[in-house]
Amino acid sequence: MIYSGVIEPIVQPDHATVNFYLLLTVPGSRGHHFLEWEESVFNLNGTWKSESIIVVFTPYVRTDNLKSLFDE
C-alpha cells in the first residue's frame, strides 16, 4: 500500500518546488517506510525542466504508537 500527499507547494511563475511524502506499507504491518521527496523545477522558454530532486528515506518507522500522537 502506498500513501502520499503534498506537504508544501511553492509555486512562482518561473519556478516551483513541491515537497511531498510517501508511506510504503503492507496490511497488518507494525511499521512503514517513509520518504520525503522535494522536487524543484524551472520554466525555460515555456518548458518546465527539473532542477533538483532530493529524497530522504527513513526505513521501517513504527506505527504501533501513532494513535497516541493524535489522542486528545
C-alpha positions in Angstrom: 0.0 0.0 0.0 1.2 3.5 -0.8 0.0 6.6 0.8 1.2 10.0 -0.4 0.4 13.7 -0.1 1.7 17.2 -0.7 3.4 18.8 2.3 4.3 22.2 0.9 4.0 23.6 -2.6 5.8 26.8 -3.5 4.8 28.0 -7.0 6.1 31.1 -8.8 5.6 32.0 -12.5 9.1 30.6 -13.5 10.0 28.3 -10.6 8.2 25.7 -8.4 9.2 23.5 -5.5 6.9 20.8 -4.2 7.6 18.7 -1.1 5.5 15.6 -0.6 5.6 12.3 1.4 5.2 8.7 0.5 4.4 5.9 3.0 5.0 2.3 1.9 3.5 -0.4 3.9 1.6 -3.7 3.8 -1.7 -4.6 5.6 -1.0 -5.9 9.1 2.4 -4.4 9.3 3.7 -2.7 12.5 5.8 -0.2 10.5 6.2 1.5 7.2 8.9 3.1 5.1 8.7 6.9 4.9 10.1 9.0 2.1 10.1 12.8 1.9 10.5 14.0 -1.7 11.4 17.5 -2.7 11.4 18.4 -6.4 12.3 21.8 -7.9 11.6 22.8 -11.5 12.0 25.9 -13.5 10.4 27.3 -16.7 12.8 27.7 -19.6 11.2 29.1 -22.7 7.8 27.7 -21.9 9.1 24.2 -20.9 9.4 23.0 -17.3 12.7 21.4 -16.6 13.8 19.5 -13.5 16.3 21.4 -11.4 16.8 19.1 -8.5 15.3 16.1 -6.7 16.1 15.4 -3.0 14.7 12.2 -1.4 15.1 11.4 2.3 14.4 7.7 3.1 13.6 6.6 6.6 13.1 2.8 6.8 10.7 0.9 8.9 9.0 3.6 11.1 6.9 2.1 13.8 3.2 2.6 13.5 2.0 0.8 16.7 2.4 4.1 18.7 0.8 6.5 16.2 -2.6 6.6 17.9 -1.0 8.3 20.9 0.2 11.2 18.8 -3.4 12.0 17.8 -5.2 11.4 21.1 -6.7 14.5 22.7 
